[in-house]
Amino acid sequence: MTSLSDVDLYSDLPRHIAELRDLGRGHPFLFYLELGFVVTGVMPDANGPGRPDIYMSKALGGERARGSV
């Protein structure tokens, strides 16, 4: 469970993503953050009302993976 659960994400989605927090239950998104993934989006209500999906991405190889653009 995260700070995205049971809130109206439609009201200000970018703010909710920026303020994303684990609510103390060890949500898997923390593991992926440690591996270098970033949150790239959210699908509100994907798993029922108040239960969003969190989309995460990571560059694989090349200049982008090292931080250059």
HUKAHU-V945214 format. One record per backbone hydrogen bond with DSSP energy under -0.5 kcal/mol. NH is the residue of the N-H (numbers start at 1). CO is the residue of the C=O. E is the energy in kcal/mol with one decimal. If there is no record, write none. Layout:
nh: [NH:NH]
co: [CO:CO]
e: [E:E]
This chain:
nh: [3:5:6:7:9:11:12:16:17:18:19:20:23:30:31:32:33:34:35:36:37:38:40:40:41:43:44:46:47:47:48:51:53:55:55:57:61:65:66:66:67:68]
co: [21:2:50:4:7:8:9:12:13:14:15:17:1:27:28:28:29:30:31:33:32:57:38:55:55:53:42:43:48:51:45:48:43:41:53:38:59:61:62:63:64:63]
e: [-2.4:-1.7:-2.1:-0.8:-1.4:-1.2:-0.5:-2.1:-2.4:-2.3:-1.9:-1.5:-2.0:-1.8:-0.6:-1.6:-2.0:-1.8:-0.9:-1.6:-2.3:-2.4:-0.5:-2.5:-1.3:-2.3:-0.7:-1.4:-0.5:-2.9:-1.3:-2.2:-1.7:-2.9:-0.5:-2.3:-0.7:-0.8:-0.7:-0.9:-1.5:-1.8]
